[in-house]
Amino acid sequence: MSDAADVQRVLNGDVDAFASLVDRYYERCARFAVRMLGSRDDAEDALQATFLRAYRSLGKYQERDKFSAWLYRILVNQCRSIAARRNQRERVFVREEVVLLNAPDRRPTWTGEEDEFVQRVLAELDPLLREAFLLKYIEELSYEEMSSLTGVGVSALKMRVKRACDRLRARWDHIKDD
């Protein structure tokens, strides 16, 4: 079934049809949330809030929008909210390196050593740079899709991705020189 068909079934009273949407997108959303927040617990909170909000707001979903983009918009906002609350509470970005290193990845593109390095550096990046990098290179979204998700202009997103890549390269060069 298509996303639109599942949404329509839910709107017609078949609440079980929402489980199909959750099953279809849970792993992708979980991977993004864990990498964005650095904590499995915070990621679970973001996921629960995302799917609850999506369920309650299905009446506002418009079929002309891609469901995955609509859902990611909700997830990105939930991750931002949780990170902001945590930052206010702790004033230190909490990193659970073990969780980051064990986060599921649908397509390994780096060697084990490179993946470990990327995860460590990503955890050190400013959250907005990390978000842009993950959306572009891990979730493989276009800049237009990223802009739609985040509400940030394409040029600003390109700059964030560039800065994230520059920091990754600089750290990599530093490690290779040692």
C-alpha positions as CSV (number, residue, x, y, z in Angstrom):
1,M,0.0,0.0,0.0
2,S,1.1,3.6,-0.6
3,D,1.5,6.1,2.1
4,A,-1.4,8.1,0.8
5,A,-3.6,5.0,0.9
6,D,-2.6,4.2,4.4
7,V,-3.3,7.8,5.5
8,Q,-6.7,7.7,3.9
9,R,-7.5,4.4,5.7
10,V,-6.6,6.0,9.0
11,L,-8.7,9.0,8.3
12,N,-11.6,6.7,7.4
13,G,-11.4,5.1,10.9
14,D,-8.9,2.2,10.4
15,V,-6.5,3.2,13.2
16,D,-4.5,0.0,12.6
17,A,-3.4,1.3,9.2
18,F,-1.2,3.8,11.1
19,A,0.9,0.8,12.1
20,S,1.9,0.3,8.5
21,L,3.2,3.9,8.3
22,V,5.1,3.4,11.6
23,D,6.6,0.1,10.4
24,R,7.6,1.7,7.1
25,Y,9.4,4.7,8.6
26,Y,10.5,3.8,12.1
27,E,14.0,2.5,11.3
28,R,14.9,5.5,9.2
29,C,13.5,7.9,11.7
30,A,15.2,6.1,14.6
31,R,18.6,6.2,12.8
32,F,18.3,9.9,12.2
33,A,17.1,10.7,15.8
34,V,19.9,8.6,17.5
35,R,22.5,10.3,15.3
36,M,21.0,13.7,15.8
37,L,20.5,13.5,19.6
38,G,23.3,11.1,20.5
39,S,21.2,9.2,23.0
40,R,18.9,6.2,22.4
41,D,16.6,7.4,25.2
42,D,16.2,10.9,23.8
43,A,15.8,9.4,20.3
44,E,12.9,7.2,21.6
45,D,11.3,10.3,23.1
46,A,11.6,12.1,19.8
47,L,10.2,9.1,17.9
48,Q,7.2,8.7,20.3
49,A,6.4,12.4,20.1
50,T,6.8,12.4,16.3
51,F,4.5,9.5,15.6
52,L,1.9,10.7,18.1
53,R,2.0,14.2,16.6
54,A,1.8,12.7,13.1
55,Y,-1.2,10.5,14.1
56,R,-3.0,13.5,15.6
57,S,-2.2,15.7,12.7
58,L,-3.0,13.3,9.8
59,G,-6.0,15.5,8.9
60,K,-3.6,18.3,8.1
61,Y,-1.5,16.1,5.8
62,Q,-1.9,17.0,2.2
63,E,-1.4,14.3,-0.4
64,R,0.5,16.6,-2.6
65,D,3.3,16.5,0.0
66,K,5.5,13.4,0.2
67,F,4.5,11.7,3.4
68,S,8.1,10.9,4.4
69,A,9.0,14.6,4.0
70,W,6.0,15.6,6.1
71,L,7.0,13.1,8.8
72,Y,10.6,14.1,8.8
73,R,9.6,17.8,9.3
74,I,7.9,16.7,12.5
75,L,10.9,14.5,13.5
76,V,13.4,17.3,12.9
77,N,11.3,19.7,15.0
78,Q,11.0,17.1,17.8
79,C,14.8,16.5,17.8
80,R,15.4,20.2,17.9
81,S,13.0,20.6,20.9
82,I,14.5,17.7,22.8
83,A,18.0,18.9,22.2
84,A,17.2,22.5,23.3
85,R,15.5,21.3,26.5
86,R,18.4,19.0,27.2
87,N,20.9,21.7,26.5
88,Q,19.0,24.1,28.9
89,R,18.9,21.4,31.5
90,E,22.5,20.2,31.3
91,R,24.3,23.0,29.4
92,V,26.5,20.2,28.1
93,F,25.8,18.1,25.0
94,V,25.6,14.5,26.3
95,R,27.3,12.0,24.1
96,E,26.7,8.3,24.4
97,E,29.5,7.1,22.0
98,V,28.5,3.5,22.3
99,V,25.0,4.3,21.1
100,L,26.3,6.4,18.2
101,L,28.7,3.7,17.1
102,N,26.0,1.0,17.2
103,A,23.3,3.1,15.5
104,P,21.9,1.2,12.6
105,D,23.1,2.3,9.2
106,R,21.2,1.1,6.1
107,R,24.2,1.4,3.9
108,P,27.8,1.2,5.2
109,T,29.8,3.6,3.1
110,W,32.8,4.0,5.5
111,T,35.2,1.5,6.9
112,G,34.8,0.7,10.6
113,E,37.6,3.1,11.5
114,E,36.2,5.8,9.3
115,D,32.7,5.3,10.6
116,E,33.9,5.5,14.2
117,F,35.8,8.7,13.4
118,V,32.7,10.2,11.6
119,Q,30.4,9.4,14.5
120,R,32.8,11.0,17.0
121,V,33.3,14.2,14.9
122,L,29.5,14.4,14.2
123,A,28.9,14.3,17.9
124,E,31.2,17.3,18.3
125,L,29.6,19.4,15.5
126,D,27.1,22.1,16.2
127,P,23.6,20.5,16.1
128,L,22.6,22.5,13.0
129,L,25.6,21.4,11.1
130,R,25.1,17.8,12.2
131,E,21.5,17.9,11.2
132,A,22.3,19.2,7.7
133,F,25.1,16.7,7.2
134,L,22.9,13.8,8.2
135,L,20.0,14.8,6.1
136,K,22.3,15.3,3.0
137,Y,24.7,12.3,3.3
138,I,23.0,9.8,5.5
139,E,19.3,10.3,4.5
140,E,20.3,11.3,1.0
141,L,17.9,14.1,0.7
142,S,18.1,16.9,-1.9
143,Y,18.7,20.4,-0.7
144,E,15.1,21.3,-1.8
145,E,13.8,18.4,0.4
146,M,16.0,19.5,3.2
147,S,14.8,23.1,2.9
148,S,11.2,21.9,3.0
149,L,11.9,19.8,6.1
150,T,13.8,22.4,8.1
151,G,12.4,25.7,6.9
152,V,15.9,26.8,6.1
153,G,17.0,28.2,2.7
154,V,18.9,26.1,0.3
155,S,22.0,28.3,0.3
156,A,22.1,28.2,4.1
157,L,21.8,24.4,4.1
158,K,24.6,24.2,1.5
159,M,26.8,26.3,3.7
160,R,26.0,24.1,6.8
161,V,26.8,21.0,4.8
162,K,30.0,22.5,3.6
163,R,31.1,23.6,7.1
164,A,30.3,20.1,8.4
165,C,32.4,18.6,5.6
166,D,35.2,21.1,6.2
167,R,35.3,20.1,9.9
168,L,35.3,16.4,9.1
169,R,38.2,16.9,6.6
170,A,40.2,19.1,9.0
171,R,39.8,16.5,11.8
172,W,40.7,13.7,9.3
173,D,43.8,15.5,8.1
174,H,44.8,16.2,11.7
175,I,44.5,12.5,12.6
176,K,46.4,11.4,9.5
177,D,49.3,13.8,10.4
178,D,49.7,12.3,13.9
